[in-house]
């Protein structure tokens, strides 16, 4: 993957994080001029953020992705 694609992923990640902040701190729905608007679903945004972060981790680690699993008793 070239640097341009990597930069596009980073920019997308930045926008996803801004959208997550908007939902978490501004609410899922809001009203402007008697119009009710709904932001993107938080679960969808979080899943997309995870997907982009995994892609960037793979790129940064030359195709190797590592993950940790923690089990509860």
Secondary structure by P-SEA (a helix, b strand, c coil): ccaaaaaaaaaaaaaaaaaaaaaaccccccccccbbbbcccaaaaaaaaaaaaaaaaaaaaccbbbbbbbbcc
